[in-house]
């Protein structure tokens, strides 16, 4: 599942993160990548200075997100009624 998420993120940033169960993060990655693409296409030259780093950052972030597992959370229930 993780390998498939990484491969999908290489081609469509954010979609692979959604594929591995990190839907909120994947949507944000896709939006940032899309905003960078719009900047690249709408303003030739100046938009590339901002748009290209946004796209590359979202792309790398998406791949790393799909490759890493969240740390397990340990919960200890303490009963305060016991003496």
C-alpha positions in Angstrom: 0.0 0.0 0.0 2.8 2.4 0.9 4.7 1.6 -2.4 1.6 2.3 -4.4 1.1 5.6 -2.6 4.6 6.7 -3.3 4.2 5.9 -7.0 0.9 7.7 -7.3 2.4 10.7 -5.6 5.2 10.9 -8.1 2.7 11.5 -10.9 -0.1 13.3 -9.0 1.1 15.0 -5.8 -1.5 14.6 -3.0 -3.4 11.7 -4.5 -1.0 9.1 -3.1 -1.3 10.6 0.4 -5.1 10.2 0.1 -4.5 6.6 -1.1 -2.6 5.7 2.1 -5.2 7.2 4.3 -3.9 10.7 4.9 -6.8 12.5 3.2 -6.6 15.9 4.7 -2.8 16.2 4.1 -3.3 14.9 0.5 -5.9 17.6 -0.3 -3.6 20.4 1.1 -0.7 19.0 -1.0 -2.8 18.9 -4.1 -4.1 22.5 -3.5 -0.5 23.8 -3.0 0.7 22.0 -6.1 -2.2 23.3 -8.1 -1.7 26.9 -6.9 2.0 26.6 -8.0 1.0 25.3 -11.4 -1.5 28.2 -11.9 1.3 30.7 -10.9 3.6 29.0 -13.4 1.1 29.1 -16.2 -0.6 32.5 -15.6 2.4 34.7 -15.1 5.3 33.7 -17.4 8.6 34.5 -15.7 7.7 36.1 -12.4 5.3 33.3 -11.4 8.0 30.7 -11.9 10.0 32.2 -9.1 7.2 31.5 -6.7 5.3 28.7 -8.5 8.1 26.3 -9.2 9.3 26.1 -5.5 5.7 25.6 -4.4 5.2 22.7 -6.8 8.5 21.1 -5.9 7.9 21.5 -2.2 4.4 20.0 -2.4 5.8 17.1 -4.6 8.6 16.2 -2.1 6.2 16.6 0.8 3.7 14.3 -0.8 6.3 11.6 -1.5 7.7 11.8 2.1 4.1 11.7 3.6 3.2 8.6 1.7 6.5 6.9 2.6 6.3 7.5 6.4 4.0 5.9 8.8 2.5 7.9 11.6 3.9 7.2 15.0 1.7 5.0 17.1 0.0 6.7 20.0 0.2 4.9 23.3 -2.8 5.6 25.6 -2.8 4.5 29.2 -6.1 4.6 31.1 -5.7 5.5 34.7 -8.6 4.9 37.0 -8.7 7.5 39.7 -11.2 5.6 41.8 -8.7 2.9 42.8 -6.9 3.5 46.1 
